[in-house]
Structures are given as C-alpha cells and as structure tokens.
Amino acid sequence: MDSMITAAARALASGDPLGALNRVALRDDAPALALRGIAMAQLGDLDRAKALLKSAARAFGPREAVARARCVVAEAEIALVSRDLTWPVKALATAEATLTAHGDWLNAAHAKMLAIRRLLLIGRLDDAAALLAAIDPATLPPPLQAAHALSAAGIAIRRLRTAAAREAFMRAAAAARQAGIPALIREVEDAATVLQSPAGRLIVEGRAQSLLPGEVEALLATDRIVVDACRHVVRCGETTVSLATRPILFALLRTLAEAFPGGASRESLLLRAFRARHADESHRARLRVEMGRLRAELEPLAGITATKDGFLLVPREGRAVAVLAPPHDEPHADMLALFADGEAWSSSALAIALGTSARTVQRALEQLSTDGKVQAIGRGRSRRWLTPTPGAFSTVLLLPGPLPGD
C-alpha cells in the first residue's frame, strides 16, 4: 500500500475525513475509492459514500476478498446510521467470517459491533448481549472499546440496570478520551444524558411525579403493584402480567389504578376504554364482559369489585398501587421514542423496529406529520422521517426491548 493511502487511512482512524480526502480525492483506484467513501460517510454525505463503497468493492480483484469484506462492513455501518434496517445482514455476517478467516481481527470485531447495534435497535437484547459477551474489550483499540461500552450501556439501560449502565458509560467516556476523537467523545456524552433525563411519571392517588431511570428501577423493585403504561404490563415483584395485546383491558386497568384507592365510575371507564360519551345498555353489558376478562388476568395480583357507581381495584395483601406513565402521554409515543436519537428513519425500518406492519407505521407517520411532530425528507424509496427537534426526555422505557420479567 502506498504512502498516500496509508496516510489517508490514518487520518480517517483519527476522525479527520478532510485530511483523508486531501490525499485521495483525485484518485479512482479501489483503495482510494474505499477511503473516499468512508470519508464522505464521516462528513454525512451517506448517498455519495454508499456509491463510492460499491464502486470500490467492484474494483477490488477476485483475490482481494479482505478488501471487499471491509467495504461491506463500511456499507453496513452506513446502513445502520441511515436506519436502513432492510440492508442484508447476511452480507455482514459473511464479511465478518471472511475477515476472521484472514486474520483481520480488528475489522471482524467492528462487524460484530455493528451487528450488536442493529440488534439493539430492534429490541433483541438477549442476542445482542450474547454477541457482546463473546468480544473481549481488552483486545480492542480505544474507539472500538468505546463502542463496546456504549453497547453494554444500551443493553443495561433498556433492562433498567442503571448502575451497570453508569459504569459502562464511564468506560466508554474513558476509551473515547483515549481515542482522542471529538465526535466519539460527544456521542458518549450525549448518550450518557439518558441517566439524567426523566424516564417516566409516577401517578399515585391522582398526583404525578417525574422519575429518572434509577428511580423507575427502584420503583419496580418494591412490592407495589405497578401498572406500567410504557410497556402495557402490570408488575409486582417477580410477577408480570402482560396486556400488550389487550388494549381495552389495559385501558380499564389504568383507569382503575389511577382512581385507586377510590373506585372508577362507569362513565370514566366507558369513555377511556370505548370512547363512549353516552353509554347505553349495550356499552354497560360490554363493560361487564371486559371486567370479567380483566379479573381473570389479574387473579394473581388483585381483584375487582363492583360498586354502586362503577368498579374498585382490590390488591392482594393490601399492596399499594401506582401507575408508571410515559414522560408525556401522547399517541404513537413508541414511534417518537425511536426518533429521539435525532436520526432519520425510513418507514420500513420503523416497522421492523416496532414489530408492526408497514401500513400501520404509515398511518401513524401521516398523523404525526399532520400534528407537526415529524417531517419527511426525500421522495420515494429514499424518503426518511425525523422529528424537527429531538426529544428532551429519556425514552428508554418506550424503546424496543423487554424489561426484567417480560
């Protein structure tokens, strides 16, 4: 490899894309095309970066399997940054295997880190944790050590293990400072703010209080019955009852929990669950049926008693009841949580991350766009969606991925 290519590669490794371009901008050989593509990616021109990397992969000869694999890894990173979750993950796995077979452990580890970050985005925490555990951070250079620690923090915060997350953020910050890359240092600092941002609201007897992630963790460790409106589950210690696929039952339960220790009127229950402002006998009959179903679901934790005016939640063993609500109650909060990182998402990527249909995502985006909460850029297949300003609160409870006990 000639001296200009080596110098450009070193400039990229230190976070200096302009310095790299000064050395290879006028060259069209395969190594220069690859370095130009990575430089353009660091500068934010992702479309140009993808085109250059594809050209580089084609330009490398059949005997240059390692170089082609490195181009695939770079393409995968661009796809991840641009939230193109439809990018073929098998290509990344094949590239990683090629790099490992040829002794390029550093780029193979980078490929694994990209796979882990993708798994985090779509909420596959167990798979991400298993891959992360297979990598020894001591063998990595500082930039990848920072990425490893950030992934560990992402897993920990989604599992509400705030002490582990704080320790991981500290490791990431130390590695980023050692690497001396300003953009990486800022990324770590921005990610760590999640621990100091409100993650939810505690509603007890009609009063609301903002909670940090650590306070949410402490709440879930108590013997209270917690109606979790972020995940649509009810928890008490090790017992968890999921109502994620039963929206009517969860709406009834939340109404009962917010009224506790008093009862909820039939009118409020009908309005909240069925949006019925003028209840007739058919609505009342349906309410009785749904309350019977809710009683059966809550049997391990609480009973429900009919009163003169409505229904009353009766916890087992006299436990207290609390509602854990999102920082802001609004439609499609789970989708807005994904936008909180400030990145632009395609509708197909949102569907993959949320585990729902593309049509459901499109309807939600249209409503959010009408409300001025998201905006579209580009057209056709290149269209991306983003929020005008990133959210100012932690969204760890709304992001894909289960909490303990789910």
HELIX and SHEET records of a PDB file:
HELIX    1   1 SER A    3  ALA A   13  1                                  11    
HELIX    2   2 PRO A   17  VAL A   24  1                                   8    
HELIX    3   3 ALA A   30  LEU A   43  1                                  14    
HELIX    4   4 LEU A   46  ALA A   59  1                                  14    
HELIX    5   5 ALA A   65  VAL A   81  1                                  17    
HELIX    6   6 VAL A   89  ALA A  101  1                                  13    
HELIX    7   7 TRP A  105  LEU A  121  1                                  17    
HELIX    8   8 LEU A  125  ALA A  133  1                                   9    
HELIX    9   9 PRO A  137  THR A  139  5                                   3    
HELIX   10  10 PRO A  142  ARG A  158  1                                  17    
HELIX   11  11 THR A  162  ALA A  179  1                                  18    
HELIX   12  12 PRO A  182  ALA A  192  1                                  11    
HELIX   13  13 THR A  193  GLN A  196  5                                   4    
HELIX   14  14 PRO A  213  LEU A  220  1                                   8    
HELIX   15  15 PRO A  247  ALA A  259  1                                  13    
HELIX   16  16 ARG A  266  PHE A  274  1                                   9    
HELIX   17  17 GLU A  281  LEU A  298  1                                  18    
HELIX   18  18 ARG A  316  GLY A  318  5                                   3    
HELIX   19  19 ALA A  333  PHE A  339  1                                   7    
HELIX   20  20 SER A  347  LEU A  354  1                                   8    
HELIX   21  21 ALA A  358  THR A  370  1                                  13    
HELIX   22  22 GLY A  380  SER A  382  5                                   3    
SHEET    1   A 6 ARG A 207  LEU A 211  0                                        
SHEET    2   A 6 GLY A 200  VAL A 204 -1                                        
SHEET    3   A 6 VAL A 321  ALA A 325 -1                                        
SHEET    4   A 6 ILE A 225  ASP A 228  1                                        
SHEET    5   A 6 VAL A 233  CYS A 236 -1                                        
SHEET    6   A 6 THR A 239  SER A 242 -1                                        
SHEET    1   B 3 ALA A 264  SER A 265  0                                        
SHEET    2   B 3 GLY A 310  PRO A 315 -1                                        
SHEET    3   B 3 ALA A 302  ALA A 306 -1                                        
SHEET    1   C 2 GLN A 375  ILE A 377  0                                        
SHEET    2   C 2 ARG A 384  LEU A 386 -1                                        
END                                                                             
